[in-house]
Amino acid sequence: MPTVACIGGSMAYKLMADGTLSGERLGPQETPFGPSAAVYELGEGTTAMYFLSRHGERGYHQAPRFINHRANIWALKSLGVERILSWSGPGAISRKMTPGSVVVIDDLIDETRHRQDTFFEHGGLGFIRQAPVFCDTCRDALLAAAEKTGLLVHAKGVYACTEGPRLETPGEIRKLAVFGADLVGMSLAPEVFLARELEMCYAAVCYVTNYAEGVVKRPYQAGLRFEGMTTAGEDSAIAATVEHLPQLIRNAVETLTLAPKRTCPCSQAMARYRRRGDIGDDWRKWIEPGGGA
């Protein structure tokens, strides 16, 4: 069974619709937090993976704020997944990160407010370190795969995750720039933190979809994507990048499937609680009062 999964972001549903991403549909998985998004099993051998589209199977039907992240992460853990790769299509705050370019992010600023962001509502668990934010082993695999595409690749970047579903104001973008954010999106928190709570590795590759509000001046154009925040040339560059995403992910999955047994901090995130006897060996019981100890 695969031990690597991919959570597809923007445009995943289009890649599924045109057959670029295809495989056995396992369907939504039942979890203590409700049903997950539909899970698929793709590929075979060293490129086998589980896959789910966080925004929907046939269209953009689930805005980031309303995604059941806990169910999605729990479902993948239940299937035996150890490492998660994801993609996101954020806007660029840094003008160095042009639309269509690829960023293997290494840090995150969480600006969300109303999301279910922990599994541990009972028992006093979850006080765990968040550096490195993204698994270095998974980042290295994504970076090596991205560099094979021939696209413009940035090896580092800080992603700010906002609540949505609305886009940000110019003032909010200026604030995030002061905070050191390079990109702004809505998808990766609390996904990355929930994966850490269940000792799963997680890393994300971003493809830039637009300049964030106020970074460059663009007139309002009703009825267009982002109301005119991209040019025709930028849209073409973005579309070309999206075509590379499936193979990029497959290459990274193969690297991770062949990688040695995990020794990264992600795999030991809850070690202190085990050592103290606060939790038992069955991770499914960690969410219960007493942690299953």
Secondary structure, 3 states (H helix, E strand, C coil): CCCEEEEECCCHHHHHHCCCCCEEEEECCCCCCCCCCCEEEECCHHHCEEEEECCCCCCCCCCHHHCCHHHHHHHHHHCCCCEEEEEECCEECCCCCCCCCEEECCEEEECCCCCCCCCCCCCCCCCCCCCCCCCHHHHHHHHHHHHCCCCCEECCCEEEECCCCCCCCHHHHHHHHHHCCCEEECCCCCHHHHHHHCCCEEEEEEECCEECECCECCCCCCCCHHHCCCCHHHHHHHHHHHHHHHHHHHHHHHHHHCCCCCCCHHHHCCHHHHHHCCECCCHHHCCCCCCEC
